[in-house]
Amino acid sequence: MMDFFGWAKNCMVNRIQDLDASVPMSLIYGGSTWLQHVPEEVLVAARPSGAQTKVYILPEAGHHVYVDSMRLFNGIVNSICGGGGAKD
């Protein structure tokens, strides 16, 4: 999702508006990661109207959110997968 770093041939950030509104999107960032966070408002504005879009920021985690905040990360992933879409 980063737009200032990386060398993807067909970067997702340039195609996000093309995702069907029925495809939910959830991003999980660590609060102290070196990656640029894409604000939820930017994602929602880029997606088709009505698309489920959610950004989670784990304050105690760095870049490796799945290790740094394992229980919270797993809870979020289980919630997303269990409900079939982005959730709070």
Buried (B, 14 or more C-beta within 10 A) or exposed (E): BEEEEEEEEEEEBEEBEEBEEEEBBBBBBBBEBEBEBBEBEBBBEBBBEEBBBBBBBBEEBBEEBBEBBEEBBEEBBEBBEEEEBBBE
